[in-house]
């Protein structure tokens, strides 16, 4: 049995978090490569309007991903706490329930995406010159929604028990497959954006198969067996109570980004394409923060389950130190090389210029995101996922939309879009930090532990 390999309840805190986060970081890197490779190949072999189509589709795709990753967070918290506490039967029931739930959610989201995408594209003012390509890309992508939800469910389970290595291996393999298929479908078979979407869902299907195969063959209590697949409603309720606020947060923030795209569409195809390129680089720069947030959630979840409360706060400090150190370094490099980074996606000078302006506006402010994300990871591990939901919606949805509604009227410079992100990262950091520092949430966890004992 190898169930103790991923335990984080003892040992050097920096080493435990880093060893877990590095494969997670690399895995998230390759996950991002799916859509980024589509943009690179489409931008270079089809053109700027096709690149704009992929860029306009991305916030809608993130709506699906954001909602389900929130649900996966809930499952990860429940699984990590059962794992840390050594509650093997509950661990097994949580794993089987969430896999079945992921399949159901994937089918529902896929159908909703296939039929709802055209309405969303029209609502955000997608320009006629790339509307058809965007609609085609989204329809094909949403056909494979269940592949994505099942893959993320399996990966979330593995990460909750401390295994971030196998998802990395699978993503490396399928990213290579995605590149090969992208080039074959787009460059040599002239399938355009539809070929890029098809390559992506084939690669995601392979990822799903590899993760589920590992879970079915695992020599541990989280092993999947067909006979145990079903919904354990009391445990599923725990997952939903934690996961739905996180999922709603991801979904509403994604809706906000879709509305932001309506503002960006006013800058024309070159503005949309430029923001899309900057947003791709922004996603990569945010990877260390998001990876350490997930590592914090797993670390805190296991230690809360094991009642190692002093270790929880030390883990949060360690994650902050590591994330801030990394993003400051990466932000400086990205600002210095912003033109070169934009030119990876396109040779169109106007697109490069727009993307560079947005990226340089955002880079100096990633430290704010570190505080918000790491504190959010710890609070979710304690079951308080409604707090990050409220602070995120307040900052990234309400305040961002108010800012854009006021300052984009008549604006000729796309830099204002970058400022809307930087400002709201800072507000989110302050709101989440105030709750983390002054609400006494960890003392309440200690008191609850004493009460149950």
Buried (B, 14 or more C-beta within 10 A) or exposed (E): EEBEEBBBBEEEBBEBBBBBBBBBBBBBBBBBBBBBBBBBBBBBBBBBBBBBBBBBBBBBBBBBBBBBBBBBBBBBBBBBBBBBBEBBEBBBBBBBBBBBBBBEBBEEBBEBBBEBBBEBBEEBBBBEEBBBBBBBBBBBBBBBBBBBBBBBBBBBBBBBBBBBBBBBBBBBBBBEBBBEBBBEBBBEEEBBBBBBBBBBBBBBBBBBBBBBEBBEEBEBBBBBEEEBEEEBEEBBEBBBBBBBBBBBBBBBBBBBBBBBBBBBBBBBBBBBBBBBBBBBBBBBBBBBBBBBBBBBBBBBBBBBBBBBBEBBBBBBEBBBBBBBEBBBEBBEEBBEBBBEBBBBBBEBEBBBBBBBBBBBBBBEBBBBBBBBBBBBBBBBBBBBBBBBBBBBBBBBBBBBBEBBEEBBEEBEEBBBBBBBBBBBBBBBBEBBBEBBEEEEBBEEBBEEEEEEE
